[in-house]
Amino acid sequence: MSRSLLNLMLALVACVFISFFGENFIASKFAYYYDILISIGVNIILATSLNLVNGYTGQFSLGHAGFMAIGAYASASWSNHLDPLIFGIVAGSGNPVVTNVAMFVSTLFAGIFAAIAGFAVGVPSLRLKGDYLAIVTLGFGEIIRVAILNLDFLGASRGLSVTGTYTNLFWTYGSVVLCIYVVVSLVHSTYGRGFLTVRDDEVAAEAMGINTTKYKVVAFVVASFFAGVAGALYAHFKAFVTPEGFNFFRSVDVVVIVILGGMGSTIGVVFAAVLLTILPEALRALAHTQFVPTAYQGLLENRLILYSLLLIILMLTRPQGLFGDGAAFKKWLGRSRAD
């Protein structure tokens, strides 16, 4: 067994252990922080998968929330209509084994459905480059949102209730571990070197006979699959989804995480996802403490202004992202091991 596969197995076992022994305690005693933990996991999956396209392959997608929406609504529809027929689950009832199997099936269906949509969008659009690709993916994300708004069987603007709140720490962070493992293994494989070749010099890659569109489509499909998984986790945690939860600003949030973490740096993107999920909530709490003068409480209560200001400062001081391409972190890690 390879070392990376062994690390994957150990990480999944750790997720099972934490979920089995700590899930009920955290969810009941620290419900607010439990919500933040799940949100962090979902954002890590979204950012890590998008980093495969924007960071490692050098493309610029602005429609990641569209694939998340496809996954959320596909998973919700499966749970609402097919779980009662296949597993006999009604209104979230059933023993833990059955509900976990149902969660696995609906999440897998969501990922595959989003991947198919990614392939359908990627084949024609990834022949474009730069701003043109960004506009096409942005348009696709808005098409998905508007289409859901006009589909009555998906709840339209009213939103859609989801049968069963199956998402927990195991499913969330098990998916995080799997997503990171797949992306890192793919990038560091012989096949994955094609992604970096496309990013570094697409013209030279084409001149050498490399099918750059194929590599871009593969990266896009893998990223879409995990965006669909993130959507399924989100839907089965909130138990209610609306089209506005997957709008343009949701896509921008994920792009900001990738840029702030460092394009092509998995560890940086993970760290940025944690930071940018916690930061708005920390600013909300800080506004109501005795340490903040009354004159400044209004600024902190409108935390999005300060949040945006902090992002501007970070990008001015670290335009390459918190970890750049990850080389500095790897160098530091190598020195630490040597010591």
N, C-alpha and C positions, 0 to 999 in steps of 0.2 A: 504494500500500500504506500502511495506517495505521501510525502510530508504534507502537501497542501490538502489532500483528501482527508488525512488524519486530523488536521486542524479543523476542517469542516465538520467532521463527525463529533469532535470534542466540543465545538461551539454549539452544535445542535443539541447535544446532551446537556450542556450548561443551560440552554434555553428551556429545555424540558424541566430541569431541576428547579430553576427559578420560578417558572410558571406553576409547577405543581405545589411548591412549598410556600411561595410568596404571593401568588396571584390574588387570592381572596383577601389576604391581610391588606395589601396595598390598595386594592380596589375599594374596600370598605372603609379603611381608616384614612386613606389619602386619595380620595376620588379625584380631586383637582390635579394632583401631581401624576396620577395614573393616566388621566386624559393627556397630559403633556408628554408622558413617556410614549404613548401610542402615536401621538402626532409626530414626535421625533423620529420614530421608526418609519412611518409613512413617508416623511420628507427625505430620509436617508435613501430609501428605495427610489423615489422619484429623481433625486439629484444624482445618485450613482449611475442610474440607467441613462439619464440625459447626458452625463459626462462622457459616456461611451460615444455619443454622437457629436456633441459640441466640443469636448475636450480631446478625446483620442483620435477621432476621425476628422476633426477640423471643420465640421459643418455647423450650421446655425439654425436650430429648430426653435420655433416659438409656439408650437402646438401641443406640447406634452400634456397639458390639462385635458385636451380632447381625448387622448388615449386613456387617460385616467377616468374620464367620464364614461367611455365605452365599457371599461372594466367594471366600474361601479354599477351601471345600469344593467349590464349583462349578468353580473353576479346576483344582483337584487332580483332580477326577473327569474333567474334559475331557482333561487331560494323560494320565491313567492309561488311559482307555478309548478315546478318539477319536483322539488323536495317532498311535498305532500304525496305525490304519486309514487316516487321512487323509494323514499325512506320512511314515508308515513309520518313526517314531521308536520305538525299543525301549530302555528303561532309560536314557533321556537321550542316546542316540547320535544322530548326524546332523551334517551340516555346519552352520556358524554361521548361514547364511542361512535354512535350514529351521527351525532351533531358534528363531531370532528371530521368524520368521513364526508359529510355533507359540505362542510366548509372547504375541505380539500378539493372536492369535485367542482364546486361553484367558483373557487378561486382559480383553478386550472382552466375552467371554461372561460372565465373573464380574461385571463392572460392570453389564451389562444385566440379569442375573438379580437382582442386589441392587436395582437400580432398580425392577424389577417388584414385588419384595417391598416396597420403600419405598412404592410407589403403593398396593399392597393394604392396607398398614398405615395410610398417611397419610390416605386418603380418609375412613374412619370416625373415626379418632382425632384428627385435627387440627381437628375441630369443637370439641374440648375445649380448655381453657385451663389454664395454670399447673400446679398440683400434679397435677391429673387427667391431663394430658397426660404428665407425667413418669412417673406410675405406669403408664400404658398402655404407653409405650415401654420402660420397665423390664421389664414383664411380657412384652413381645414378645421382648426380648433373652434372657430366661430360657427362654422357650418354645423358641426356636431351639436353645439350648445343650442343654436336656433332650431335645429331639427327636433331635438328633445322637447323644446318649448312647445312644439306644434304636434307632438305625438301624444294623444290622449291616453293610450294604453300604458305609457311610461309616466303618467301623472302630469305631463305638460308643465305649466308654470306652478301648479299646486304642489309639486314634489311627489316623491314616491316613498312609501313606507317599505321597510325591509323586514322580512320575517327572520327573526333570530339575530341576537347580538353575539355572534360566535367569535369575533376577533378578541384575542387576548395577547398576553406577552409572548407566549410561545409562537403563535402564528405570525405576530408582527416581527419579532426579532429573529425567528427562524427564517422568515422571508428576507430580512436584512442580510443575514449571514449568507444565504444562498445567492442573493443578488451580487454581493461583493465578491463572493467566490467565483461566480460565473464571469463577471466583468474582468476581474484581475487575471483569471486563468485564460480567458479568451485573448486579452491584450498581450499576454506574455507567451502565447503559443506561436508556433510558426505561422499559422494562418492569420493570427491577430496582428502580426507585424505589417500586414497589408493595410490595416487601419492607420498605423503611424506613417506609412509611406504615403498614403493619400493625404494625410494632414500636412506632412512636411513639404511635399512638392508633387502636386497632382499631375502637372504637365509632364514632369519627368517620369512619373509612374506610368502614365499612359504611353509615353514614348518607349518604355521598356516592355510594353505588351500587357501590363496589368489592367484587368477590368475594374476600373475604379468604381463604376456604378454598382457592381456586384458587392464590393466591400461596404460601400455606403448603405446599400439596402439591407445587408445582413445586420450591420450595427443598428440601423433604424428599427428593424423587426425585433431584435433582442430588447432594445430600449422600450419599444411599444409593449412588449410582453410584460415587462416588469412594471410599467406604468399601469397596465390593466390589473396586475396583482395588487398594486398600491390602492387602486380604486376599489377593488373588492374588499380589502382590509378596512378602508375608510367607510364603505357602505355598511358593512356588518358591525362596525363599532358605533357609528352614529345612529343606525337603524332608520335613517331618513335622509334622502338625497334630493337636492334641487339643482337645476341647471346652472344657477348662479354660483354654485360652489365650485364650478369648473370653468370659470370665465378667463378672459385674457390675463387678468392680474394674477391668477393662480399660476399660469405658465411663466409669467415674469418672475414670480417669487422663486420658482425652481431655477430659472436661468441665473438669477442673482446669487443663489447659493453656489451654483457651479462656478461662476466667475469669481466670487469672493473666496471660495475654497482653493481655487487654482485650476485652470483648465488642464486636464490630463493628470490630476493628482487625486487619487481615490481617498487617501487619508485626509487630505485637505477638504474635500467635498463633504466627507462624513462629519468632520469637525465643524464646518460652516453650517451644515444642516442642524446640528445640535445647537450651535450658537444662535442662529437666526430663528429657531423655534422658541428658545427660552427668552431671548432678548425682549420681544414685545410684552411677554407676560411679566418679566422682571420690571420693566418700565411701568406697567400698570400697577404693580404692587408698590413700587417706590413712590408713586405719586401720592400715596395716602399714608406715608410715614411721617413721624414728627421731625425727621432730619431735613425734610424739604420745606423751605419757606413757602408761605401761602402764595406769594407772587409767582412762584415757579411751578405750582401744582397744576395750573392750567396747561402749561407746556407739556408736562409729563402725562397728563390725562389724555391729551391729544398726542399719544405716543408715536403715531406714525410719522409726525414731523421730525421728532428726535431720532427715530429709527432711520429715516431717510438721510438725515444729517450725518449720523454715524457711518452709514454706508458710503456716503460721499467722501468722508475723511479717510476711511479705510482704503477706498480705491485710489485716492490721491497719494496716500503714503505707501500702499502696497498694490500697485497696478497689476502685478503678476499674480495676485491672490495671496492668501495667507501662507501657503506652502509652495507657491509657484507650480512647477511641474512635478514636485515631489522629490527632486534631486537633493535639495538641501536636507530634507528630513531623512532620506536614505543615508546620506553621508553622516549625519549626526547619529543615526541608529547604528551604523557600522562602527563608528568610534566607540559608542557605548558598549557594544558587544566585545570590542577589542580590549577595552579597559576591564 
